[in-house]
Amino acid sequence: MSIGPPQGLAGSGLPRRLAQAALHRLLLYGLRPARLSHTPGWTDTGRGNARVQVLRVPGRRGQNLAAWLALPAGASADQAAPLVACVHGWGANAATLWPVVEPLTAAGLAVLLFDAASHGDSTREDFSSLPRFAEDLADVLAALRAVVAIDSSRVALLGHSVGAGAVLLHAARQGGVQAVISLSAFAHPREVMQAWLRAHRLPARWPGELILAHVQAVIGERFDDIAPLHTLARVACPVLLVHGAQDHTVPLADARRLQAVLPAGELLVVAGDHDLRGALQPHVGTLVQFLGKHLHASAAPGAAWCADPSACQGLR
């Protein structure tokens, strides 16, 4: 697909080209998330006995990704640990998923966190998208194959919101994972974009359809091909869908629609909004046991979900 200025604007000649270029720049701006910076020392709390390694991973698009690998006590070449790779949401960063580290490493699981491109400490690009999140995930997973303390045959994915869409897209297209936890996933990106159009009081037909068509051209994917509603049906491993009953960003109805096409797994509805960190506290054992079962690892309950309460605020 072309990623040049959008076609279809009225008029001709220079004014039309200027209008096309202006709309293209506006759309790229809308596809650039605000950057959430890391708080210094954010990995110092709640790590228990985990060993945290800081990594830099070169990506396929020339991006440079910041990543953190938390290894449980005892993980080594002789006792490689299963891996849970985590993907944050739009405009967030790896720190917003830090609360998963202690309970998962306490259960013997290694945890990978990373900043998607244009987020946190990773390099900035001209735009971000769900497919780019999935590409970044694939790049960091490939880099970890050389880590002897990780068992690359036992990998699970966990993602939040856009990150949930990305882990489902990766699992559907790449396979090679044994379980997926999807937090607060939306059903279809077209519906998300249509809600954005309504919020900005842009008519659905024109220029709405022109905008949606151009966004798909820019990201290089059709919305239908990357929609969790469609990718989920092609995921071969068990999936645990988790959604807040009071989610005002992505309605619970989206989770019900995803559940209807779920080949294997279940839906866990929790008392919470789109930010699920605090809401997941009573269910940490369920998440750890789900991962332990499918990664053939210990299903120990793990540690408290939030050793640092401030880390459980503001998940995006």
C-alpha beads as a LAMMPS data file, in Angstrom:
LAMMPS data file: protein, C-alpha beads

316 atoms
315 bonds

1 atom types
1 bond types

-500.0 500.0 xlo xhi
-500.0 500.0 ylo yhi
-500.0 500.0 zlo zhi

Masses

1 110.0

Atoms # bond

1 1 1 0.000 0.000 0.000
2 1 1 1.106 3.548 -0.713
3 1 1 1.890 5.818 2.221
4 1 1 1.901 9.038 0.221
5 1 1 -0.633 11.867 0.650
6 1 1 -4.257 10.735 0.475
7 1 1 -6.163 10.829 -2.759
8 1 1 -9.792 11.770 -3.170
9 1 1 -9.795 15.431 -2.161
10 1 1 -11.803 17.792 -4.328
11 1 1 -10.047 20.267 -6.585
12 1 1 -6.939 20.010 -8.726
13 1 1 -3.428 21.308 -9.103
14 1 1 -1.357 22.861 -6.361
15 1 1 -4.215 23.587 -3.893
16 1 1 -5.278 19.943 -4.015
17 1 1 -1.722 18.681 -3.503
18 1 1 -1.249 21.059 -0.606
19 1 1 -4.506 19.866 0.961
20 1 1 -3.459 16.235 0.516
21 1 1 -0.063 16.871 2.082
22 1 1 -1.633 18.750 4.998
23 1 1 -4.080 15.912 5.701
24 1 1 -1.252 13.373 5.477
25 1 1 0.812 15.300 8.045
26 1 1 -2.236 15.632 10.288
27 1 1 -2.885 11.892 10.179
28 1 1 0.754 11.073 10.921
29 1 1 0.579 13.418 13.885
30 1 1 -2.484 11.531 15.129
31 1 1 -0.560 8.262 14.841
32 1 1 2.258 9.521 17.080
33 1 1 1.597 8.726 20.735
34 1 1 2.552 11.088 23.512
35 1 1 5.753 9.800 25.098
36 1 1 5.468 8.706 28.730
37 1 1 8.881 8.918 30.388
38 1 1 10.165 6.364 32.873
39 1 1 10.494 7.399 36.486
40 1 1 14.148 6.967 37.551
41 1 1 14.640 3.747 39.508
42 1 1 11.305 2.274 38.408
43 1 1 12.766 -1.261 38.367
44 1 1 14.128 -1.027 41.914
45 1 1 10.897 -1.978 43.725
46 1 1 8.853 -5.142 43.699
47 1 1 11.419 -7.345 41.987
48 1 1 11.731 -9.883 44.830
49 1 1 14.584 -12.256 43.994
50 1 1 14.394 -11.559 40.268
51 1 1 17.519 -10.528 38.380
52 1 1 16.714 -7.682 35.992
53 1 1 18.828 -7.224 32.876
54 1 1 18.634 -4.072 30.752
55 1 1 18.752 -4.731 27.004
56 1 1 18.866 -2.752 23.752
57 1 1 17.356 -4.568 20.782
58 1 1 17.818 -3.442 17.152
59 1 1 14.631 -3.805 15.119
60 1 1 13.796 -4.576 11.508
61 1 1 12.799 -0.971 10.713
62 1 1 16.024 0.458 12.140
63 1 1 14.326 1.125 15.466
64 1 1 16.240 0.638 18.717
65 1 1 14.129 -0.888 21.482
66 1 1 14.659 -0.597 25.227
67 1 1 13.888 -3.864 27.006
68 1 1 14.109 -5.394 30.480
69 1 1 14.392 -9.115 31.226
70 1 1 13.518 -10.271 34.742
71 1 1 14.840 -13.763 35.468
72 1 1 13.517 -15.799 38.396
73 1 1 15.872 -17.134 41.042
74 1 1 17.620 -20.249 39.789
75 1 1 17.158 -19.615 36.076
76 1 1 20.258 -20.801 34.203
77 1 1 21.412 -22.722 31.157
78 1 1 20.788 -25.927 33.132
79 1 1 17.369 -24.793 34.351
80 1 1 15.942 -22.500 31.680
81 1 1 12.786 -20.638 32.646
82 1 1 9.589 -20.221 30.618
83 1 1 9.080 -16.679 29.329
84 1 1 6.150 -14.258 29.509
85 1 1 6.629 -11.381 27.054
86 1 1 4.541 -8.311 27.880
87 1 1 3.376 -5.501 25.585
88 1 1 2.113 -2.205 27.002
89 1 1 -0.647 -0.048 25.547
90 1 1 -0.715 3.072 23.371
91 1 1 1.140 6.012 24.912
92 1 1 2.350 3.892 27.852
93 1 1 5.690 2.168 28.432
94 1 1 7.189 -0.965 29.964
95 1 1 6.868 0.408 33.488
96 1 1 3.081 0.285 33.333
97 1 1 3.329 -3.525 33.263
98 1 1 5.990 -3.721 35.969
99 1 1 3.460 -5.064 38.544
100 1 1 3.421 -8.420 36.712
101 1 1 7.120 -9.012 37.397
102 1 1 7.092 -10.070 41.044
103 1 1 4.163 -12.520 40.990
104 1 1 5.355 -14.148 37.768
105 1 1 9.025 -14.437 38.689
106 1 1 7.983 -15.755 42.117
107 1 1 6.232 -18.551 40.223
108 1 1 9.409 -19.367 38.281
109 1 1 8.583 -17.477 35.086
110 1 1 10.908 -15.047 33.320
111 1 1 9.302 -11.761 32.289
112 1 1 10.194 -9.582 29.320
113 1 1 9.117 -5.938 29.271
114 1 1 9.972 -3.514 26.484
115 1 1 9.124 -0.071 25.168
116 1 1 7.534 -0.177 21.739
117 1 1 9.083 2.224 19.240
118 1 1 8.156 5.868 19.954
119 1 1 7.416 4.922 23.569
120 1 1 9.490 5.212 26.729
121 1 1 13.230 4.874 26.057
122 1 1 12.913 3.429 22.542
123 1 1 13.649 5.464 19.425
124 1 1 10.976 7.667 17.897
125 1 1 9.470 6.891 14.498
126 1 1 7.218 8.841 12.164
127 1 1 4.164 6.925 13.400
128 1 1 3.058 4.028 15.594
129 1 1 0.508 1.321 14.874
130 1 1 -0.754 -2.027 16.132
131 1 1 1.240 -3.906 13.439
132 1 1 4.403 -2.048 14.487
133 1 1 3.805 -3.062 18.105
134 1 1 3.624 -6.677 16.879
135 1 1 6.816 -6.269 14.841
136 1 1 8.634 -4.891 17.884
137 1 1 7.441 -7.873 19.914
138 1 1 8.760 -10.273 17.268
139 1 1 12.133 -8.486 17.246
140 1 1 12.659 -8.679 21.012
141 1 1 11.539 -12.313 21.099
142 1 1 14.052 -13.129 18.368
143 1 1 16.807 -11.414 20.356
144 1 1 16.019 -13.508 23.442
145 1 1 16.576 -16.796 21.651
146 1 1 20.269 -16.377 22.438
147 1 1 19.620 -16.131 26.206
148 1 1 20.427 -19.586 27.578
149 1 1 18.433 -19.002 30.791
150 1 1 15.228 -18.728 28.694
151 1 1 13.358 -21.759 27.378
152 1 1 12.239 -20.514 23.940
153 1 1 9.969 -23.534 23.552
154 1 1 7.798 -22.271 26.441
155 1 1 6.642 -18.723 25.704
156 1 1 3.471 -16.876 26.656
157 1 1 2.363 -13.376 25.709
158 1 1 0.557 -10.732 27.739
159 1 1 -0.657 -7.438 26.306
160 1 1 -2.813 -4.499 27.286
161 1 1 -5.206 -2.654 24.942
162 1 1 -3.281 -1.996 21.687
163 1 1 -0.634 -4.288 23.153
164 1 1 -3.320 -6.971 23.506
165 1 1 -4.155 -6.557 19.841
166 1 1 -0.458 -6.891 19.042
167 1 1 0.050 -10.146 20.979
168 1 1 -3.027 -11.649 19.327
169 1 1 -1.739 -10.586 15.905
170 1 1 1.684 -12.109 16.636
171 1 1 0.172 -15.348 17.944
172 1 1 -2.113 -15.638 14.907
173 1 1 0.579 -14.979 12.318
174 1 1 3.783 -16.252 13.912
175 1 1 2.600 -18.953 16.319
176 1 1 5.208 -20.487 18.574
177 1 1 3.517 -19.438 21.816
178 1 1 1.789 -21.626 24.373
179 1 1 -0.607 -19.123 25.975
180 1 1 -1.853 -15.544 25.659
181 1 1 -3.341 -13.166 28.220
182 1 1 -5.243 -10.313 26.586
183 1 1 -6.061 -7.339 28.836
184 1 1 -8.728 -4.833 27.768
185 1 1 -8.594 -5.683 24.056
186 1 1 -10.848 -3.873 21.593
187 1 1 -12.724 -5.912 19.000
188 1 1 -11.973 -3.932 15.828
189 1 1 -9.673 -0.966 15.076
190 1 1 -12.160 0.469 12.568
191 1 1 -14.622 0.962 15.398
192 1 1 -11.912 2.625 17.495
193 1 1 -11.137 4.998 14.626
194 1 1 -14.825 5.684 14.004
195 1 1 -15.191 6.639 17.659
196 1 1 -12.209 8.984 17.192
197 1 1 -13.938 10.581 14.208
198 1 1 -17.105 11.114 16.238
199 1 1 -15.126 12.601 19.118
200 1 1 -13.619 15.102 16.679
201 1 1 -17.012 15.728 15.037
202 1 1 -15.850 14.500 11.649
203 1 1 -18.582 13.082 9.380
204 1 1 -18.410 9.336 8.892
205 1 1 -18.773 9.439 5.092
206 1 1 -16.564 12.344 4.070
207 1 1 -13.869 12.963 5.084
208 1 1 -14.266 10.046 7.518
209 1 1 -13.950 7.218 4.986
210 1 1 -11.069 9.007 3.282
211 1 1 -9.249 9.279 6.613
212 1 1 -9.827 5.616 7.485
213 1 1 -8.618 4.505 4.056
214 1 1 -5.487 6.594 4.347
215 1 1 -4.701 5.347 7.862
216 1 1 -4.803 1.791 6.514
217 1 1 -2.487 2.815 3.664
218 1 1 -0.046 4.417 6.107
219 1 1 0.136 1.422 8.462
220 1 1 0.248 -0.998 5.526
221 1 1 -2.579 -3.201 6.785
222 1 1 -6.334 -3.474 6.393
223 1 1 -8.224 -3.004 9.649
224 1 1 -10.034 -6.290 9.018
225 1 1 -6.748 -8.193 8.825
226 1 1 -5.408 -6.960 12.185
227 1 1 -8.662 -6.791 14.158
228 1 1 -8.605 -8.963 17.313
229 1 1 -12.104 -10.078 16.322
230 1 1 -10.509 -11.803 13.314
231 1 1 -6.999 -12.679 14.524
232 1 1 -8.277 -14.337 17.705
233 1 1 -10.002 -17.051 15.696
234 1 1 -6.605 -18.033 14.228
235 1 1 -4.717 -18.244 17.524
236 1 1 -3.858 -21.888 18.146
237 1 1 -3.014 -21.641 21.850
238 1 1 -5.331 -21.012 24.822
239 1 1 -6.224 -17.353 25.428
240 1 1 -7.359 -15.734 28.658
241 1 1 -9.385 -12.604 27.905
242 1 1 -9.493 -10.186 30.843
243 1 1 -11.748 -7.136 30.809
244 1 1 -13.008 -4.572 33.262
245 1 1 -16.743 -4.550 33.880
246 1 1 -16.602 -0.745 34.121
247 1 1 -14.271 -0.134 31.159
248 1 1 -15.169 3.284 29.728
249 1 1 -12.501 3.144 27.007
250 1 1 -13.291 -0.243 25.473
251 1 1 -16.773 -1.500 26.402
252 1 1 -17.249 -4.924 27.943
253 1 1 -19.359 -5.751 24.885
254 1 1 -16.114 -5.952 22.885
255 1 1 -14.859 -8.687 25.213
256 1 1 -18.129 -10.591 24.804
257 1 1 -17.719 -10.459 21.021
258 1 1 -14.157 -11.728 21.307
259 1 1 -15.290 -14.514 23.608
260 1 1 -17.765 -15.631 20.942
261 1 1 -14.930 -16.386 18.488
262 1 1 -12.440 -17.692 21.063
263 1 1 -11.278 -21.168 19.959
264 1 1 -9.785 -22.133 23.339
265 1 1 -9.740 -20.227 26.602
266 1 1 -12.072 -18.105 28.657
267 1 1 -13.150 -14.605 29.603
268 1 1 -12.414 -13.222 33.054
269 1 1 -14.486 -10.140 33.911
270 1 1 -13.043 -8.105 36.783
271 1 1 -14.323 -5.114 38.729
272 1 1 -12.396 -2.290 37.095
273 1 1 -12.008 0.210 34.276
274 1 1 -9.525 0.118 31.370
275 1 1 -6.665 0.358 33.876
276 1 1 -6.583 -3.166 35.290
277 1 1 -3.566 -3.240 37.566
278 1 1 -5.427 -2.619 40.796
279 1 1 -8.409 -4.649 39.571
280 1 1 -6.211 -7.695 38.938
281 1 1 -4.977 -7.937 42.527
282 1 1 -7.700 -10.438 43.618
283 1 1 -7.103 -12.507 40.460
284 1 1 -3.319 -12.791 40.439
285 1 1 -3.543 -16.499 41.306
286 1 1 -5.813 -17.125 38.304
287 1 1 -3.369 -15.466 35.918
288 1 1 -0.329 -17.237 37.354
289 1 1 -2.078 -20.622 37.302
290 1 1 -3.225 -20.105 33.704
291 1 1 0.339 -19.372 32.621
292 1 1 1.830 -22.131 34.754
293 1 1 -0.544 -24.713 33.331
294 1 1 0.180 -23.931 29.692
295 1 1 3.898 -23.295 30.148
296 1 1 4.258 -26.507 32.188
297 1 1 5.672 -24.531 35.070
298 1 1 4.958 -24.208 38.756
299 1 1 1.501 -22.775 39.404
300 1 1 2.460 -21.235 42.735
301 1 1 0.279 -18.264 43.645
302 1 1 3.215 -15.863 43.359
303 1 1 3.810 -12.631 45.225
304 1 1 1.507 -9.711 45.815
305 1 1 0.514 -8.006 42.578
306 1 1 1.694 -4.540 43.618
307 1 1 4.571 -4.373 46.057
308 1 1 4.688 -0.647 45.254
309 1 1 1.076 0.688 45.262
310 1 1 2.066 3.697 43.174
311 1 1 2.937 1.292 40.333
312 1 1 -0.729 0.298 40.127
313 1 1 -2.012 3.687 39.044
314 1 1 -2.635 4.998 35.557
315 1 1 -2.267 2.032 33.222
316 1 1 -3.070 3.222 29.712

Bonds

1 1 1 2
2 1 2 3
3 1 3 4
4 1 4 5
5 1 5 6
6 1 6 7
7 1 7 8
8 1 8 9
9 1 9 10
10 1 10 11
11 1 11 12
12 1 12 13
13 1 13 14
14 1 14 15
15 1 15 16
16 1 16 17
17 1 17 18
18 1 18 19
19 1 19 20
20 1 20 21
21 1 21 22
22 1 22 23
23 1 23 24
24 1 24 25
25 1 25 26
26 1 26 27
27 1 27 28
28 1 28 29
29 1 29 30
30 1 30 31
31 1 31 32
32 1 32 33
33 1 33 34
34 1 34 35
35 1 35 36
36 1 36 37
37 1 37 38
38 1 38 39
39 1 39 40
40 1 40 41
41 1 41 42
42 1 42 43
43 1 43 44
44 1 44 45
45 1 45 46
46 1 46 47
47 1 47 48
48 1 48 49
49 1 49 50
50 1 50 51
51 1 51 52
52 1 52 53
53 1 53 54
54 1 54 55
55 1 55 56
56 1 56 57
57 1 57 58
58 1 58 59
59 1 59 60
60 1 60 61
61 1 61 62
62 1 62 63
63 1 63 64
64 1 64 65
65 1 65 66
66 1 66 67
67 1 67 68
68 1 68 69
69 1 69 70
70 1 70 71
71 1 71 72
72 1 72 73
73 1 73 74
74 1 74 75
75 1 75 76
76 1 76 77
77 1 77 78
78 1 78 79
79 1 79 80
80 1 80 81
81 1 81 82
82 1 82 83
83 1 83 84
84 1 84 85
85 1 85 86
86 1 86 87
87 1 87 88
88 1 88 89
89 1 89 90
90 1 90 91
91 1 91 92
92 1 92 93
93 1 93 94
94 1 94 95
95 1 95 96
96 1 96 97
97 1 97 98
98 1 98 99
99 1 99 100
100 1 100 101
101 1 101 102
102 1 102 103
103 1 103 104
104 1 104 105
105 1 105 106
106 1 106 107
107 1 107 108
108 1 108 109
109 1 109 110
110 1 110 111
111 1 111 112
112 1 112 113
113 1 113 114
114 1 114 115
115 1 115 116
116 1 116 117
117 1 117 118
118 1 118 119
119 1 119 120
120 1 120 121
121 1 121 122
122 1 122 123
123 1 123 124
124 1 124 125
125 1 125 126
126 1 126 127
127 1 127 128
128 1 128 129
129 1 129 130
130 1 130 131
131 1 131 132
132 1 132 133
133 1 133 134
134 1 134 135
135 1 135 136
136 1 136 137
137 1 137 138
138 1 138 139
139 1 139 140
140 1 140 141
141 1 141 142
142 1 142 143
143 1 143 144
144 1 144 145
145 1 145 146
146 1 146 147
147 1 147 148
148 1 148 149
149 1 149 150
150 1 150 151
151 1 151 152
152 1 152 153
153 1 153 154
154 1 154 155
155 1 155 156
156 1 156 157
157 1 157 158
158 1 158 159
159 1 159 160
160 1 160 161
161 1 161 162
162 1 162 163
163 1 163 164
164 1 164 165
165 1 165 166
166 1 166 167
167 1 167 168
168 1 168 169
169 1 169 170
170 1 170 171
171 1 171 172
172 1 172 173
173 1 173 174
174 1 174 175
175 1 175 176
176 1 176 177
177 1 177 178
178 1 178 179
179 1 179 180
180 1 180 181
181 1 181 182
182 1 182 183
183 1 183 184
184 1 184 185
185 1 185 186
186 1 186 187
187 1 187 188
188 1 188 189
189 1 189 190
190 1 190 191
191 1 191 192
192 1 192 193
193 1 193 194
194 1 194 195
195 1 195 196
196 1 196 197
197 1 197 198
198 1 198 199
199 1 199 200
200 1 200 201
201 1 201 202
202 1 202 203
203 1 203 204
204 1 204 205
205 1 205 206
206 1 206 207
207 1 207 208
208 1 208 209
209 1 209 210
210 1 210 211
211 1 211 212
212 1 212 213
213 1 213 214
214 1 214 215
215 1 215 216
216 1 216 217
217 1 217 218
218 1 218 219
219 1 219 220
220 1 220 221
221 1 221 222
222 1 222 223
223 1 223 224
224 1 224 225
225 1 225 226
226 1 226 227
227 1 227 228
228 1 228 229
229 1 229 230
230 1 230 231
231 1 231 232
232 1 232 233
233 1 233 234
234 1 234 235
235 1 235 236
236 1 236 237
237 1 237 238
238 1 238 239
239 1 239 240
240 1 240 241
241 1 241 242
242 1 242 243
243 1 243 244
244 1 244 245
245 1 245 246
246 1 246 247
247 1 247 248
248 1 248 249
249 1 249 250
250 1 250 251
251 1 251 252
252 1 252 253
253 1 253 254
254 1 254 255
255 1 255 256
256 1 256 257
257 1 257 258
258 1 258 259
259 1 259 260
260 1 260 261
261 1 261 262
262 1 262 263
263 1 263 264
264 1 264 265
265 1 265 266
266 1 266 267
267 1 267 268
268 1 268 269
269 1 269 270
270 1 270 271
271 1 271 272
272 1 272 273
273 1 273 274
274 1 274 275
275 1 275 276
276 1 276 277
277 1 277 278
278 1 278 279
279 1 279 280
280 1 280 281
281 1 281 282
282 1 282 283
283 1 283 284
284 1 284 285
285 1 285 286
286 1 286 287
287 1 287 288
288 1 288 289
289 1 289 290
290 1 290 291
291 1 291 292
292 1 292 293
293 1 293 294
294 1 294 295
295 1 295 296
296 1 296 297
297 1 297 298
298 1 298 299
299 1 299 300
300 1 300 301
301 1 301 302
302 1 302 303
303 1 303 304
304 1 304 305
305 1 305 306
306 1 306 307
307 1 307 308
308 1 308 309
309 1 309 310
310 1 310 311
311 1 311 312
312 1 312 313
313 1 313 314
314 1 314 315
315 1 315 316
